[in-house]
Amino acid sequence: MSAAKIKKGDKVVVLAGRDKGKSGEVIEVRPGEHRALVRGVNMVRRHQRQSASQEGGIISKEGPIDLSNIAVEDPKDGKPTRVGFKVLTDGKKVRIAKRSGEQIPEKN
């Protein structure tokens, strides 16, 4: 498996679909499905049955979006960029924005 270009906590921009142009934070990545959940993007309405812990009704939540339709936000100007990898002198592998050459900050 190749190294992950999009990770949880990244700021991403939607490239295609009804939410094109919107940006948000990645909540969850599903590599097996080639999809990700992005906060505030691809909102779907679901009917929820009432349970002991949750009330019923229609709730809005994020739906998964294909990884090909999102791109990492460039840390310099906020525009979508491709992701590359670079090995630093201390041997650490980091992600860089192809657009500006800037290092993409880790959110862990």
N, C-alpha and C positions, 0 to 999 in steps of 0.2 A: 504494500500500500504506500502511495506517495505521501509526502508531508502535507499537512492541512494548510490550504491557502486561506480559508475562512474559518475562524474560531469563535467560540462563545465569547461575548463581550466586545467583539469588533463593531465599529460603526460602518454600516454598509449603505449603498445607494441601489435602489431598484432600477433595473435597466429596461424591463419589459413588463407588459401586463397592465391591469387597470390601476395599479399603484405606481406606475412609472414616474421617476423623479423624486419619489419620497425617500427619506432616509430614516434609519433606525438602528437599534442595537440588536445584535444576534442574541436570542435567548437560549437557543438550543440548536445543535447541528446533528443531522441524522445522515451519516455518511453512507449507510447501507441503502437508504432510499434516495440518496443524492439530493437531499432537501434540507432546508433550515427554517426555523421560526424566527421572525423579525418583529420586534415590538412595534405595534401600531400599523403593521402592514398586512394586507390580505386578510382583513377582518371578516369572519364568518359568524353567522348567528346560529346558535344551537339551542334546541329545546332541551331543558334540563328537568328531570323528574325530581320531586322533592325528596330529600333524605334527612336523616337525623342531623347531619352536619351542614347541609346546604339547602337553601330554599329553592323552590322550583321556579319555572318561568323561562323566558328566552334570554340567553346570555350571549354576549359577543366575545369571541376570543380569536387569537391569531391562528391562521391556517398555514400549513407548510408551503414554502415557495421554493422552486427549483434553484439549485446553486448557480446554474447558468444564467439566471435572470437577476442575480445580484453581484455587485462588485464592491470591493473594499474602498472606503473613503480615503482619499489622500490626506495624510495628517497636515500637509502644508496648506492646501486650498479647499479641501472638502469635496473635490470633484472625484468621480469614479476612476479607479486605476487598477491595472493588473498587478499581480503580486509576484515578486521574484525572491530568491533566497541568496544569502551571502554568508560565508563563514568568516567570522571575525578572527583577529590575530590570536585571541585566547582559545580558539577552537569552538566557540559557540555559534550555532547556526541561527540566523535571524531572518525575518521577513522584511523585504524592502518594497517600497512603492516604485513601480517601473516609471511612473510619470515624473516624479521629482527626485528619486533616488534616496528619499528619506526613509529612515527605519520606522516600521510600524510598531507602535508600543504594545507590549504584552499586558493583558488584563487578567492577572491570576491572583 
